[in-house]
Amino acid sequence: AALPDKVVAADALAKFDAAVDDAVKEALQTESTDYASVKADLDKTGFLLFPQENGRWGTGWFDPLWGRHGLGIVVSILLLSLGAPFWFNVLKSLASLRSSVAGNIADENKAAQKNDGDQKPGAPPPTVAAPPQAWGA
């Protein structure tokens, strides 16, 4: 109803549909080119983004359990069975370890500065020469 009298609605809709189709075809062509380049890069890495044949984990439930994933499953179960209090204490001890290591580094830096203060400013550090008999004389 908003179109001028000279414009036929069917022609306008047909032109609009053609413009949308052209835009979609162009976008699809661009995206398919991008997909092909990304897929080629993934194929070079050897990682299967989309598993083929029997899937990522094998043919059945028990197939990976005793295969290469069995040890990982058992270790995960053991670590999870330790419980939240154990992991809370582990994280707390690791956090306190960070502050004690930082304190040790600060103490070492202070000791190094103190030892550097014993020398005269601008003087080269002391060197130790080998005894004459070691020179082959």
C-alpha positions as CSV (number, residue, x, y, z in Angstrom):
1,A,0.0,0.0,0.0
2,A,3.0,2.3,0.6
3,L,4.3,1.9,-3.0
4,P,3.5,4.5,-5.6
5,D,0.8,3.6,-8.1
6,K,3.3,3.1,-10.9
7,V,5.2,0.3,-9.1
8,V,3.7,-3.2,-9.2
9,A,4.0,-5.0,-5.9
10,A,4.8,-8.3,-7.5
11,D,7.7,-6.8,-9.5
12,A,9.1,-5.2,-6.3
13,L,8.9,-8.4,-4.4
14,A,10.6,-10.3,-7.2
15,K,13.4,-7.8,-7.3
16,F,13.7,-8.0,-3.5
17,D,13.8,-11.8,-3.6
18,A,16.5,-11.7,-6.3
19,A,18.6,-9.2,-4.3
20,V,18.3,-11.4,-1.2
21,D,19.2,-14.5,-3.1
22,D,22.3,-12.9,-4.7
23,A,23.4,-11.7,-1.2
24,V,22.9,-15.1,0.3
25,K,24.8,-16.8,-2.6
26,E,27.7,-14.4,-2.2
27,A,27.8,-14.9,1.6
28,L,27.6,-18.7,1.2
29,Q,30.5,-18.6,-1.3
30,T,32.7,-16.5,1.1
31,E,31.9,-18.7,4.1
32,S,32.5,-21.9,2.2
33,T,35.9,-20.6,1.1
34,D,36.7,-19.8,4.8
35,Y,35.5,-23.2,5.9
36,A,37.7,-25.0,3.3
37,S,40.8,-23.1,4.5
38,V,40.1,-23.8,8.2
39,K,39.4,-27.4,7.5
40,A,42.7,-27.7,5.6
41,D,44.5,-26.2,8.5
42,L,42.8,-28.6,10.9
43,D,43.6,-31.6,8.7
44,K,47.3,-30.6,8.8
45,T,47.2,-30.8,12.6
46,G,45.9,-34.4,12.7
47,F,43.1,-33.5,15.2
48,L,39.7,-34.9,14.1
49,L,37.2,-32.1,14.7
50,F,34.5,-34.3,13.3
51,P,35.1,-37.9,14.3
52,Q,34.8,-40.5,11.5
53,E,33.9,-44.2,11.4
54,N,33.3,-45.4,15.0
55,G,33.5,-42.0,16.6
56,R,36.1,-40.5,18.9
57,W,35.8,-43.1,21.7
58,G,35.6,-46.4,19.8
59,T,32.8,-48.8,18.9
60,G,31.2,-49.4,22.3
61,W,31.2,-48.5,26.0
62,F,33.8,-51.1,27.1
63,D,36.1,-50.6,24.1
64,P,37.9,-47.5,25.4
65,L,37.6,-48.5,29.0
66,W,40.3,-51.1,28.7
67,G,42.1,-49.4,25.9
68,R,44.1,-46.2,26.0
69,H,41.6,-44.2,28.1
70,G,41.2,-46.7,30.9
71,L,44.2,-45.4,32.9
72,G,42.9,-41.9,32.6
73,I,39.4,-42.9,33.8
74,V,40.8,-44.8,36.8
75,V,43.1,-41.9,37.8
76,S,40.3,-39.4,37.5
77,I,38.1,-41.5,39.7
78,L,40.8,-41.8,42.3
79,L,41.5,-38.1,42.4
80,L,37.8,-37.2,42.6
81,S,37.3,-39.7,45.4
82,L,39.7,-37.7,47.6
83,G,37.0,-35.2,48.1
84,A,36.6,-31.5,48.5
85,P,38.3,-31.0,51.9
86,F,41.5,-32.6,50.5
87,W,41.5,-30.3,47.5
88,F,40.7,-27.3,49.6
89,N,43.7,-28.0,51.8
90,V,45.9,-28.6,48.8
91,L,45.0,-25.3,47.2
92,K,45.4,-23.5,50.6
93,S,48.9,-24.9,51.0
94,L,49.8,-24.0,47.4
95,A,48.7,-20.4,48.0
96,S,50.8,-20.2,51.2
97,L,53.7,-21.7,49.3
98,R,53.6,-18.8,46.9
99,S,54.0,-16.2,49.7
100,S,56.8,-18.1,51.3
101,V,58.7,-18.4,48.0
102,A,58.3,-14.7,47.4
103,G,59.6,-14.0,51.0
104,N,62.7,-16.2,50.3
105,I,63.4,-14.3,47.0
106,A,63.1,-11.0,48.8
107,D,65.5,-12.2,51.5
108,E,68.0,-13.3,48.9
109,N,67.8,-9.9,47.2
110,K,68.4,-8.1,50.4
111,A,71.5,-10.4,51.1
112,A,72.8,-9.7,47.6
113,Q,72.4,-6.0,48.1
114,K,74.2,-6.2,51.4
115,N,77.1,-8.1,49.9
116,D,77.3,-5.6,47.0
117,G,77.4,-2.7,49.6
118,D,80.7,-4.2,51.1
119,Q,82.6,-3.3,47.9
120,K,83.7,0.2,46.9
121,P,81.4,1.8,44.4
122,G,82.8,1.5,40.8
123,A,85.4,-1.2,41.9
124,P,85.4,-4.4,39.8
125,P,84.4,-7.6,41.6
126,P,87.3,-9.5,43.1
127,T,88.9,-12.2,41.0
128,V,90.8,-15.3,42.1
129,A,93.9,-16.3,40.1
130,A,95.1,-19.9,39.8
131,P,98.4,-20.7,41.6
132,P,101.6,-20.6,39.4
133,Q,102.0,-24.4,39.4
134,A,98.7,-24.8,37.7
135,W,100.0,-22.6,34.8
136,G,102.5,-25.2,33.8
137,A,105.5,-23.1,35.0
